[in-house]
Amino acid sequence: MEPVLAPLGRRALGLLIDQTAAAVPMIVVFLALGYQFDEMVTGTPGFWFNIGFVAIGLLHETIGVARFGRTLGKWITGTRVVHAVSLGAVSLSSALIRSLVPAAFGVVPGIGMVLGMGVYLWAFFDPRRQGIHDKAAGTLVVLNAQPA
């Protein structure tokens, strides 16, 4: 049985929800420590904010996909990550690869944001709607599929 691939709009909304879920705890911590919003993007506080944001995002994505096949954003949007061949559960190593690829592209000085977005935008041109991170990990994002 062929899986129903998740629409790109749902995937984008799920990503936005996941990014927000990673940013909010960092914002709360930094505000509680007395920092201002502008300090969270520049200098030393900005560096540590970004480190925390990436760490929370990696943990959220890797553990969510490996354990449940989905993150908070994917759960809300009714999508799930599955192994591209077996359509079953994603291994921890594949979930980690899937999480690390956008992060690795995103840290390239000067053009990281553009490269990071390109990881996801690749799905617009792929017949299986796979972003570069999905191709690297051997995964698909489908609608409400249960892992085997």
Beta strands, then each sheet from edge to edge (+ up, - down):
strand 1: 79-83
strand 2: 139-143
sheet 1: 1+ 2-
end
